[in-house]
Amino acid sequence: MTEIIGELRGEVATALGTTPDQVDTGADLTDLGLDSVRLMGVVEGIIARGYDVDYVDLAEDPRLDAWGALLEG
């Protein structure tokens, strides 16, 4: 797992009120309970880390693996 995916996993876990090990990086995060409001919070955290990303970028494919590829690309 890459560093950014690990960080995102922690942030998503916090948003969902769970632990990082309970967030599968290949799972559709909406199926795990990540709604639009929580996703906005995650987007704000990613932007605060210096990444140029917006809500639509992440909502198109709500899987941590996809987000990692997008941010590392």
C-alpha beads as a LAMMPS data file, in Angstrom:
LAMMPS data file: protein, C-alpha beads

73 atoms
72 bonds

1 atom types
1 bond types

-500.0 500.0 xlo xhi
-500.0 500.0 ylo yhi
-500.0 500.0 zlo zhi

Masses

1 110.0

Atoms # bond

1 1 1 0.000 0.000 0.000
2 1 1 1.343 3.415 -0.922
3 1 1 1.743 6.202 1.589
4 1 1 -1.088 8.301 0.131
5 1 1 -3.507 5.367 0.179
6 1 1 -2.602 4.742 3.809
7 1 1 -3.277 8.378 4.656
8 1 1 -6.560 8.349 2.746
9 1 1 -7.586 5.125 4.417
10 1 1 -7.121 6.764 7.801
11 1 1 -9.058 9.837 6.780
12 1 1 -11.942 7.802 5.353
13 1 1 -11.988 5.627 8.470
14 1 1 -12.301 8.734 10.615
15 1 1 -15.134 10.044 8.433
16 1 1 -16.930 6.699 8.754
17 1 1 -16.263 6.328 12.479
18 1 1 -14.322 3.103 12.044
19 1 1 -10.718 1.924 11.994
20 1 1 -8.429 1.994 8.945
21 1 1 -8.131 -1.799 8.858
22 1 1 -11.898 -1.992 8.306
23 1 1 -11.667 0.079 5.101
24 1 1 -10.934 -2.126 2.095
25 1 1 -8.925 -0.136 -0.455
26 1 1 -10.758 -1.815 -3.341
27 1 1 -14.256 -1.354 -1.936
28 1 1 -16.772 1.177 -3.196
29 1 1 -16.684 3.643 -0.312
30 1 1 -20.311 4.627 -0.821
31 1 1 -21.227 1.023 0.007
32 1 1 -19.315 1.465 3.264
33 1 1 -21.329 4.592 4.143
34 1 1 -19.259 7.434 2.685
35 1 1 -21.946 9.910 1.663
36 1 1 -21.521 13.221 -0.149
37 1 1 -21.090 15.257 3.041
38 1 1 -18.369 12.976 4.370
39 1 1 -16.711 12.894 0.958
40 1 1 -16.507 16.695 0.972
41 1 1 -14.619 16.499 4.266
42 1 1 -12.209 13.973 2.793
43 1 1 -11.699 16.189 -0.274
44 1 1 -10.886 19.147 1.978
45 1 1 -8.295 17.038 3.809
46 1 1 -6.689 15.961 0.542
47 1 1 -6.551 19.547 -0.709
48 1 1 -4.997 20.613 2.603
49 1 1 -2.208 18.091 1.910
50 1 1 -1.427 20.005 -1.285
51 1 1 -3.142 17.843 -3.894
52 1 1 -5.057 19.407 -6.773
53 1 1 -8.291 17.423 -6.715
54 1 1 -11.981 18.155 -6.470
55 1 1 -15.132 16.396 -5.387
56 1 1 -16.042 15.146 -8.868
57 1 1 -12.608 13.570 -9.350
58 1 1 -13.118 11.371 -6.308
59 1 1 -16.851 10.767 -6.668
60 1 1 -16.379 9.308 -10.180
61 1 1 -14.667 6.221 -8.742
62 1 1 -15.076 6.054 -4.949
63 1 1 -12.375 3.470 -4.239
64 1 1 -9.154 4.225 -2.393
65 1 1 -7.143 2.355 -5.002
66 1 1 -8.538 4.647 -7.710
67 1 1 -7.943 7.745 -5.612
68 1 1 -4.333 6.710 -5.004
69 1 1 -3.751 6.227 -8.729
70 1 1 -5.313 9.622 -9.456
71 1 1 -3.240 11.457 -6.848
72 1 1 0.007 9.681 -7.695
73 1 1 -0.479 10.164 -11.446

Bonds

1 1 1 2
2 1 2 3
3 1 3 4
4 1 4 5
5 1 5 6
6 1 6 7
7 1 7 8
8 1 8 9
9 1 9 10
10 1 10 11
11 1 11 12
12 1 12 13
13 1 13 14
14 1 14 15
15 1 15 16
16 1 16 17
17 1 17 18
18 1 18 19
19 1 19 20
20 1 20 21
21 1 21 22
22 1 22 23
23 1 23 24
24 1 24 25
25 1 25 26
26 1 26 27
27 1 27 28
28 1 28 29
29 1 29 30
30 1 30 31
31 1 31 32
32 1 32 33
33 1 33 34
34 1 34 35
35 1 35 36
36 1 36 37
37 1 37 38
38 1 38 39
39 1 39 40
40 1 40 41
41 1 41 42
42 1 42 43
43 1 43 44
44 1 44 45
45 1 45 46
46 1 46 47
47 1 47 48
48 1 48 49
49 1 49 50
50 1 50 51
51 1 51 52
52 1 52 53
53 1 53 54
54 1 54 55
55 1 55 56
56 1 56 57
57 1 57 58
58 1 58 59
59 1 59 60
60 1 60 61
61 1 61 62
62 1 62 63
63 1 63 64
64 1 64 65
65 1 65 66
66 1 66 67
67 1 67 68
68 1 68 69
69 1 69 70
70 1 70 71
71 1 71 72
72 1 72 73
